[in-house]
Amino acid sequence: MSSTLGRKVRELRQEKKLTLDQLAQATDSSKSYMWEIENKPVARPSADKLNRIAAVLGVTPEYLADEERTKPTADEHDEAFYRKYQGANPDVKEKLKRILDVLDDE
């Protein structure tokens, strides 16, 4: 029986069509570690690991850790995107700004 965290990670991973290997690589983890997160009854990743998993899955770590919520809100997706943006290198940020400018002109 997996934890709430594990079920959320598995569902989001599958929605994004990621394999365990792909999620593991994207979060700098091993495939076996990600399997444990998804399948063990008590999963307790470090704050850093939880942040990495949430970033790859496009949600907040708070959503993943919350036992009561079953679906992320649009605000959580936006917050996850903004966190990812904040960590991006300056060239990527500039490209995103230009994309938004083009879209605003439409």
FENRAGI-V337928 format. One record per run of one state. SS is the DSSP state (H for helix, E for strand, C for the rest). FROM is the first residue (numbers start at 0). TO is the last residue. Records with the same first field share a line. If there is no record, write none. Layout:
SS = FROM-TO + FROM-TO
This chain:
C = 0-2 + 15-18 + 26-29 + 39-45 + 57-59 + 65-72 + 87-88 + 105-105
H = 3-14 + 19-25 + 30-38 + 46-56 + 60-64 + 73-86 + 89-104
